Amino acid sequence: MDKLEKWRGYVPDEELETYRKGGFANRIGIGKRPALVNIDTTHMFVDPSYSFCGAAMPELISALDRITALFRKLNLPVYYSRRDDRSLPAYRGAWNLKLAKPDDVEFVADPKADEWPASYGPQLGDRVIMKNKPSAFFGTMLADFLRYDEVDTVIMVGISTSGCVRASAVDAFSHNFRIVLVEEACGDRSAQAHKANLFDLDMKFADVESLDDICEELQKKFG
């Protein structure tokens, strides 16, 4: 399906034509070796009892369960990112300026906040990237680890689409990885921001594909 047609009705026709004129929206596709990169789907961002999470997202959890199980079945690498230590102001950096309560207990000292639900969380042999900025690539060894694993394609899932997922996807593109976002496995506290950022990423930096289509392609190529 033409990527531009996929977004018709959400984006005005005249705006879509500017992307067509610029030659955007080509499909990147999955390359020779994909890795699953899960951005920040810890309790802090999927459990509504935490202030950083919006409403419950059962569809997101189900999609994370399914794509993670498939990667394990196919023996393909799985990576996770999560927040690093934020107990000191210097560790939080500019977050101190943007957040109303940067030293709140749940933000700096709640161990469960940075754990994952067991159904899709890390297992022995998975790689966990600790970060204190939006992108999982900024100031980390993620790109080096992916290249060591001979990965050329990042299948990205996580939270939030408009924040850490977007930042990580753009940085992955800047490192010349192929980027595929699993639409149902990305989430945001704002539905509007979620949709707008998926559209923009699909046009310029990544493929935004359905869970069914990605699973089918992975099975065909690596099953």
Residue pairs with C-beta under 8 A, 6 or more apart in sequence:
2 25
3 25
3 26
3 27
3 202
3 203
4 16
4 19
4 20
4 25
6 202
7 16
7 199
7 202
8 16
10 195
10 199
11 199
19 25
19 203
24 203
24 204
25 202
25 203
27 207
28 178
28 179
28 180
28 206
28 207
29 178
29 207
30 153
30 155
30 178
30 180
30 214
30 217
30 218
30 221
31 152
31 153
31 178
32 150
32 152
32 153
33 76
33 149
33 150
33 151
33 152
33 153
34 76
34 151
34 152
34 153
34 154
34 155
34 180
34 218
34 222
35 76
35 77
35 78
35 79
35 146
35 149
35 151
35 153
35 154
35 155
36 67
36 68
36 71
36 76
36 77
36 78
36 79
36 155
36 157
37 79
37 80
37 81
37 136
37 142
37 154
37 155
37 156
37 157
37 158
37 168
37 172
38 64
38 68
38 78
38 79
38 80
38 81
38 120
38 157
38 158
39 81
39 136
39 156
39 157
39 158
39 159
39 164
39 165
39 168
40 81
40 82
40 83
40 158
40 159
40 160
40 164
41 60
41 64
41 80
41 116
41 117
41 120
41 157
41 158
41 159
42 82
42 83
42 113
42 114
42 115
42 116
43 50
43 112
43 113
43 114
43 115
43 116
43 117
44 50
44 52
44 53
44 83
44 106
44 110
44 113
44 114
45 52
45 53
45 159
45 160
46 53
46 57
46 60
46 61
46 117
46 159
46 187
47 53
48 54
48 55
48 56
50 106
50 113
51 104
51 106
52 106
52 107
53 189
54 188
54 189
54 190
57 187
59 184
60 159
60 184
60 185
60 186
60 187
61 117
61 119
61 120
63 157
63 182
63 184
63 185
63 211
64 119
64 120
64 157
64 185
65 119
65 120
66 211
66 215
67 155
67 157
67 182
67 185
67 211
67 214
67 215
68 78
68 120
69 120
70 215
70 218
70 219
71 77
71 78
71 155
71 218
72 78
72 123
74 218
74 219
74 222
74 223
76 218
76 222
77 126
77 127
77 149
77 151
78 122
78 123
78 126
78 127
79 126
79 127
79 128
79 129
79 136
79 142
79 145
79 146
80 116
80 121
80 122
80 126
80 127
80 128
80 129
81 128
81 129
81 130
81 131
81 136
81 140
81 142
81 158
81 164
81 168
82 114
82 116
82 128
82 129
82 130
82 131
83 114
83 130
83 131
83 132
84 91
84 130
84 131
84 132
85 91
85 130
85 132
86 92
86 95
86 102
86 107
86 108
86 132
87 108
87 109
89 96
89 102
89 103
91 132
92 102
92 108
92 132
93 132
93 133
95 102
95 132
96 102
99 107
101 107
102 108
106 113
107 113
115 121
116 122
122 128
127 145
129 136
129 140
129 141
129 142
129 145
130 140
131 138
131 139
131 140
132 139
133 139
133 167
134 163
134 164
134 166
134 167
134 168
135 164
135 167
135 168
135 170
135 171
136 142
136 164
136 168
136 171
137 143
137 168
137 171
137 172
137 174
137 175
138 167
138 171
143 172
143 175
143 177
146 154
146 177
151 177
152 177
152 178
153 177
153 178
153 179
153 180
154 169
154 172
154 177
154 178
154 179
154 180
155 180
155 182
155 214
155 218
156 165
156 168
156 169
156 172
156 179
156 180
156 181
156 182
156 186
156 206
157 165
157 181
157 182
157 185
157 186
158 164
158 165
158 168
158 185
158 186
158 187
159 165
159 186
159 187
159 188
160 187
160 188
160 189
160 193
160 194
161 186
161 187
161 188
161 193
161 194
161 197
161 198
162 188
162 190
162 193
162 194
162 196
162 197
163 188
165 181
165 186
165 197
166 197
166 201
169 179
169 181
169 201
169 205
169 206
170 201
170 205
172 179
173 179
173 205
173 206
178 207
179 201
179 205
179 206
179 207
180 206
180 207
180 208
180 209
180 214
181 198
181 201
181 202
181 206
181 207
181 208
181 209
182 209
182 210
182 211
182 214
183 198
183 208
183 209
183 210
183 211
184 210
184 211
185 211
186 194
186 198
187 194
188 194
188 197
198 208
199 208
201 208
202 208
